[in-house]
Amino acid sequence: MRNIIWLVALIVSFAFAGTAMADGAATFKAKCVACHGPKGEGMKGMAPALKGSEFVTKGKADDVKKTILEGRAGAAKKYKQFPIDMPKSGLSDADAADVVKFLQGDLQK
C-alpha cells in the first residue's frame, strides 16, 4: 500500500511539473505574443526578441520575473529604440514565475 501511495505521489508531481510549463506557455500566448511574437522572436518597432536574449537565457529568474510584473518605462527601458513602454503584466507572482520557466526553457529550444 505504501508503494502505491508513493507511486501516485510521483505521478502527480510529474503531472504538475508539466502543467507549470504548459501554463507558462498559455500565459505567454495570452499576454505576451502581441508584442513579442508567437515564438518570442520580437516584433519590429514594437518589442525585442525574447528567444536568444541573454537577459532571458542567462539572467536571474527573479530579474526576468520582476520585469514581467513591473514592466519597463522611461529610464528603466533597456531598448530605447522601441517607442512603446513595456506595461506591467498584471499577472500574479505564480503566473509570472510560470512564464519565466517557459521563457528560459521551452521557448529557447
N, C-alpha and C positions, 0 to 999 in steps of 0.2 A: 504493500500500500504506500509506503514511504517513497519508493521508487517512482510510482505513478504520480504522486504529488510533485516530485522534483521534475519529472518529465513535462508535466503540464506547465509548471512554472517556467521552465526553459523555453517551451514553445511560445508561451505568452510573451516572454521577454523579447524573443526574436520578432514576434509579430509587431510589438510596439516599436522596436528599433527601425523596422521598415516603414512603419506608419509615420514616424517623425520625418523621415526623408521625403515621403510622399506628401505630407502636409506642408513641408517647406517648399516643395515644387509647386503645389497648388496655390500656396500663398504668393509665391513669386509670380505665378501666372496671373493671379488676380490683382496684385498690387504694383508689380514692377515692370512687367512686359511692355506697357505702353511707352515707357521712356527708354528702358534698357534693352528692348528687343526680346523676342521669344527664346533665343539661345544665349542671351546675355552679351550679344555682340555690340551693343550700344546702338544709338541712333544718331546719325549725322546731324549736328546742330542742336541736339536735344540732350543727350546724356552719354557718358563714357561707357566703354565696354567693361563688363564685369568678368567675362571669361578671359583668362590670361592676365588679369590685373594683379600686379604684385601686392597691392593693398589687400585684395581678397585672398590671394593664394598664400602669401607669406605673412600677412598681417595677423594680429591677435584677434581671435573671435570676438572678444569684448569690444574692440575698437570698431570692427565692422558692424556689430550689433548696435553700438551707440550711434553710428552714422545712420543706420536704418531707422532707429527710433527718433532721433533728433533732427535728421536732415542736415543739410549744409547750405548756408546762405552767407552773403556778404563776405567778410574777410575770412570766414571759415571754409569758403569754397576752395576746393583743390584744383578744379578745372575751370579756370576763369573764362575760357573760350566758349563755354556753354552758357547762353544767356539766361537760362531758367535755373532757379534755385532748386535744390533737392528738398522737397517738402518733408515734414515729419510724416512718418508712415501711419501713425495711428494704431499700430499693431501692439499686441500685448508683448510683454517680455518673452514669454514662452514661444509665441509665434515668430518673433524676430530671431530668436535663437534657432528655431527650425529653419528659417530662411538662410541663416548663416551656414548651418550644416549643409544645406543644399548647395549654396554658392561655393563653399570650399570643397565639396565632394562631387556629386553627380554633374553639376554644371561644368566642371573643369575637365570632364572626360571627353 
